[in-house]
Amino acid sequence: MQLVSNFGLYTDLGKMEAVVTEVRSVDERLKKADRDAGVYNSREALLGLPPTDYSPLKKVIDTFEPFLQVRARMLDFTPVCG
């Protein structure tokens, strides 16, 4: 959660490319964690165990969503090189 919360501290537009790269990396890790949580819950069900509560992960994903939106807008304004 700390990593996601710290994205609000990025204000230097000169570091936009690095921030976009970091947002992409965190997004990929959160998506993997969410998929893994589903797999673990499925395995728990197969074993007749109660599912683990991954609501804290959902909270982190929801907190991170605005940063994904900003990243998308940043990419809209990034000049295309090449």
C-alpha positions in Angstrom: 0.0 0.0 0.0 2.9 2.3 0.8 4.2 2.1 -2.8 0.8 3.0 -4.2 0.2 5.8 -1.8 3.6 7.4 -2.7 2.5 7.9 -6.3 0.8 11.1 -5.2 4.3 12.5 -4.4 5.4 12.4 -8.1 5.0 16.0 -9.3 8.1 16.5 -11.5 6.9 16.4 -15.1 10.6 16.0 -16.1 10.4 12.5 -14.7 7.2 11.6 -16.5 8.7 8.7 -18.5 10.1 7.1 -15.3 6.8 7.6 -13.5 4.9 6.0 -16.4 7.2 3.1 -16.4 6.8 2.6 -12.6 3.0 2.9 -12.8 3.0 0.2 -15.6 5.2 -2.1 -13.4 3.0 -1.7 -10.3 -0.1 -2.2 -12.4 1.3 -5.5 -13.8 2.2 -6.7 -10.3 -1.2 -5.8 -8.9 -2.9 -7.7 -11.7 -0.8 -10.7 -11.1 -1.5 -10.6 -7.3 -5.2 -10.4 -8.1 -5.0 -13.4 -10.5 -3.0 -15.3 -7.9 -5.6 -14.5 -5.2 -8.3 -16.0 -7.4 -6.2 -19.1 -8.0 -5.5 -19.5 -4.2 -9.2 -19.1 -3.4 -10.1 -21.8 -6.0 -7.6 -24.2 -4.5 -8.9 -23.5 -1.0 -12.4 -24.3 -2.3 -11.2 -27.6 -3.8 -9.7 -28.5 -0.4 -12.9 -27.5 1.4 -11.1 -24.6 3.1 -12.7 -21.2 3.7 -11.4 -18.7 1.2 -8.8 -16.2 2.2 -10.0 -12.6 2.4 -8.1 -10.6 -0.2 -10.1 -7.4 0.4 -6.9 -5.5 1.4 -5.6 -6.2 -2.1 -8.8 -4.9 -3.6 -8.4 -1.7 -1.6 -4.9 -1.2 -3.0 -6.1 -1.8 -6.5 -8.9 0.7 -6.0 -6.5 3.2 -4.6 -4.1 2.7 -7.5 -6.8 3.2 -10.2 -6.5 7.1 -10.3 -2.8 6.7 -11.0 -3.6 4.5 -13.9 -5.9 7.1 -15.3 -3.3 9.8 -14.9 -0.8 7.5 -16.7 -3.2 7.1 -19.6 -3.6 10.9 -19.9 0.2 11.4 -19.6 0.7 9.0 -22.5 -1.9 11.0 -24.6 0.3 14.1 -24.3 3.7 12.3 -24.8 5.2 13.2 -28.2 5.6 10.3 -30.6 9.3 9.9 -31.4 10.6 8.0 -34.3 
